[in-house]
């Protein structure tokens, strides 16, 4: 049985005697280089990939909502302030009997 193993071993070793070095197919490196250049992403593709990440989208949407809320609250406060100012001005006009739509031509009586 020991001789059988030696024979098997020598048979396996002799099977690799006829092998030669592997060579790539024609134009392999040209195709490889073209594929590698194609794989590099442009700046727009990289930016699109970055902007489609869920974290970036959530932060962007949250920022837009926060800015909209801030703008609406600012407008509401400005409107309330304007209404208070208008009521104060109206009170002064009534107190002093000042007409708000007086015109110099209305004050001159025709003869």
HUZI-V908343 format. One record per pair of residues at least 12 apart in sequence whose C-alpha atoms are under 6 Angstrom apart, sorted by the first residue. I is the first residue (numbers start at 1). J is the second residue. Records with the same first field share a line. If there is no record, write none. Layout:
I: J + J
This chain:
none
